[in-house]
Amino acid sequence: MARVSTPTQAGFGGSGLGGWALAGAGIVGATLAGAVDGPAARSAAAQDWPPFVLVSGLLLVGLVADEGGLFAAAGHALARVSGRGVVLFAGATALVAGVTSVLNLDTSVAFLTPVLVYAARRRGEGEAPLLYGCLLLSNAASLLLPGSNLTNLIVLGHLHLSGGRFLGKVAPAWLVSVLVTAGVVALVERRSLRTTSVPAPTLGDTYPAGRGAFWIGMVSVLSVTVLVVVLRAPALPVAAVGVAAVAARAASGRAPLDRVVQTLGLPLLLGLFGVAVALGTLGRSWSGPTTALTHLDAWGTAALAALSSVVFNNLPAASLLAARVPPRPFALLVGLDIGPNLCVTGSLAWVLWLRAARTAGAAPSIARATRLGLVAAPLAMVGALGVFALTGTR
């Protein structure tokens, strides 16, 4: 099977000048926060570190799964069995939603974007529905589990819910968010989805790195799925699975250190962590955000969260708005998870998606993605909030 070029193979990971600049800003911000209000800074850091450790473990599992051919095999299977463009898009929607929910939205855009572009090209179809759908659906589908989005874990620090209980509360709203987002992309890109083509031929070996590597990836994915759903604090166990998976691959000489470092994107993670700690300290020292949220209903809470995500990025915005116990945490998550589809500044996933798409030879348009997001995000947020209103979930 032809190897799919992944973002990590082309310098993906945020280790460039911009990434180190953000890391410097984060270190300065966190240091100043500690100097101004040490207890608040320590409290903010205690709230923020588990999400970053968790996503590091999920990204490592995603790397191992990708190297073992798990994602590529799924993309090739879609290309073979989908006789119509709409069927391919439906399958891709399910794949993106599943990977996002289990392995985090950053893992989804980083590893699935080139696979879906490849699948579309194998069938001779336009890549736009799968290309833009991967980004928008990754954000929209990140509401289902605590580990699906770092913002979930930051907000959940106040709720003390297990993954299973959280899933039970948000699953209906998550489904509506995914379906609405997929529907908008399908409607706008309907011309590309009308085509019917001959399924792609068998693409050869399903296990490009060997069956052992494939099953290491599969077992790792299943393990972190169970951990995220069952445990109330899964960060360290998931990170341990990620490290163990990389170690198992390294034992066969197939997990080079440079790919691990690039996949983690340590400068970006470090910078965002520092900024999140700084804003979390501000939220603890200043009652303004809490006061504003207290006077807003669910719709206003989601709108403020979405706007804050666009202005600050959703991770620092979550740390600021959830520095104290938010009155409507689930409405807050709707804005923090789905709202980033409004603009490229909304989430780290946008940056990873752009790099992954360009690595795959695609030409992603920020303007086009933004136009789709400006339609899809408000509709998906309204749908999710409507479900929460019907179920009495705040």
Secondary structure as UniProt FT lines:
FT   HELIX           7..10
FT   HELIX           17..36
FT   HELIX           38..67
FT   TURN            68..69
FT   HELIX           70..81
FT   HELIX           85..103
FT   HELIX           105..122
FT   TURN            123..124
FT   HELIX           128..140
FT   TURN            141..143
FT   HELIX           146..148
FT   HELIX           150..156
FT   TURN            157..159
FT   HELIX           163..188
FT   HELIX           190..193
FT   TURN            208..209
FT   HELIX           211..230
FT   HELIX           235..251
FT   TURN            252..253
FT   HELIX           257..264
FT   HELIX           266..285
FT   HELIX           288..294
FT   HELIX           298..312
FT   HELIX           314..321
FT   HELIX           329..338
FT   HELIX           339..342
FT   TURN            344..345
FT   HELIX           348..359
FT   TURN            360..361
FT   HELIX           366..391
//
